[in-house]
């Protein structure tokens, strides 16, 4: 069991560390988009796409950087009492709060799945069933058969009118990675409580 936990922690931490180091550079992407927005508004006709692309880049930066942030422990924490506790007491407290975070991330992931299903034209109440049907159709019939399952594709109500499903897929992927990273943190806390290092 310990070996399996070690493999899980190494795999999840390694993937999220690599992704986080790439996503860190996203701040420069956002700065470039906003710089172009300022230049185009000052010297040319304003670009229609800059505000929304900057918002989408911010979502990707925040959501895909979240797992690495959780791993590094760089989230905001009140250290009024926590800083003085022993390692084992901190691990007990962290394990409890991580369970709350897992619940919260499951709610976010479920909401992201529903929202993305809506953006792909599914207006029913069983979005999990929609995703399962879409997956089975894709596996058995290919991309064309899966495309027939889709309805009206949601677009942003702005002049540029981009499709919204790509940024919603990024949210699903990011919340899923955060959930995996949070389970990794829970395993590390349990190991600390038992006096074992992962």
N, C-alpha and C positions, 0 to 999 in steps of 0.2 A: 504493500500500500504506500509506503514511504517513497519507494522508487518511482511509482506512478505519479505521485504528487510532485516529486522533483522534476520529472520529465514535463509535466504540465506547466509548472512554474517556469522552467527554463524556456519552453517553447513560446508561451504567451508573453513572458517578459522580453524575450529576444525579439519577437515580431513587433511588439508595441514600442520597444526602444528604437528599433530601426525606423519604423514609421514616424515616430515622434521626432527623430532627428531630421527627417526629410521635411515634415510638416512645419518645423521651426522656421524654415525659409519662406513659408507662406506669408509672413508679415511683409516681406519685400514685394511679393506679388500684389498684396493689398495696397501697399504704398505706391507701386507703379500704376495701378488702376486709378487710384485717387489723384495721383499727379497728372495722369493723362486727362482725367475729368476736369481738373483745374485749368490745364493748358487749353483744352478744347473749348471750354466756356469763355476763356479770356481772348483767344486769338481766332478761333474758328466757330463753326456752328456747334452747339453742345451735342455730345454723343448721347444717344438714347440708352445705350447699354451699360454705361459705366456704373450707375448706382446699383443696379441689380447684380451685376457681376461682382461688384465689391461686397454686396451682402452675401452672395453665394460663397465667395472666397472666405468671408468671415465665418460662415457656418462650417465650412470644411476645416478651417484652421482651428476653430474652437472644439468641434466634435471629434475630429480625428486626432487632435492633440490631447484630448481628455484622458485616454488610457495611459499615455506617457506621464501626464501630470499626476495621475493617481499612483503610478508606480514610483515616481520620485518623491511622493509625499508633499508636493508643492501646493496642495490645497490650503485654504485658509483654516486655521485652527486656533481656538482660544487656549492659550497655554497657562491660564491662571493656576490650575492645579496640576494639569497633565505633565508639565515639565519636571515636577518634583517626584513623580511616581517612579516606581521600579519598572524594569523592562517587562516583567511578567504582568504587572498591573496594567501597564499601557497596552499589552497584547490582549488582555481580557476586554478592556474598554474598546479597543480598535475592532476586535472581533464582533462585539455587539453592534457598534455603529456601522460596520461593513455589512452586516445582515440587513440593516435598514436601507443602506445604499443599494444593495442587491434588489430589494423590493422596489425601490424607486426607479431603478434602471429597467426592471421588468415592465413597469407601468409605462415608462418612456418608450421602450422598444415596441410594446403593444400599440401605443398611440402612433408611433412612426409607421408601423405596418398598416394600420388603418388609414392613415393619411396618404400613404403612398398608393394603396389600393384605390382610394378615391381619386387620386391624380391620374391613375391608369384607367379610369372609367368604371370602377366598380362602386355602385351606390347601395349595396345591400348591407346587412348587419354581420355577416359571417366572413370577415376579411381573411381569417386563417384558412377557411375553406377555399376562398378565391385563390390564395397563394398556392395551396396544395393542387388545385385544379390546373392552375397555370403551369406549375412545375411538371405535373404528369403529362399535360398536353405538349409541353416543350420536349420532354424526353421521348414521348411516343410519336409525335407528329412533326417535330422540328419548329424552327422559329416562325414559319408562316402560319402553322396551326395555332401556335401560342398567340400570335398577333390578332387572330380572329376572336380570341377570348376578350380582348381589350375593348373598352367602349370609347367614349369621348375623352380624349387626353386633355387634362387640365393645363391651362396656360395662365400666366400672370395677367392681371387686368390692367396692364400698362401699355404705353405706345409700342414698346419693343416686343412684348408678348412672348417671352421665352417659355418653354415647357418647364414645369415644376418637378417632374418626377426625378430628374438627375440629382437635384439637391436633396430630395427626400430619400433617395437610395443611399446617399452619403450619410444621412442621419441614421438610417437603419444600420449601416455598416459600423459607424462610429459608436452607437449605443451598444451594439453587439460586442465590439471590442472592449468597451468600458466594462461590460458585464463580465467578460472573460477575465479582464485584469482584476476586477473586484474579487472574483472567486480566487484568483491567484493570491491576492492580499489576505483573504480569509485563511487560505492554507498556510501562509507564512505566519499569521497570528496564532493559529492552532499549534504550529510547530514551536513557536516561541513559548507558548504556555507550557508545552511539554518539555521545554529545554533542549529542543532539537533545532538545528539550523538547516534550512533548505537552500 
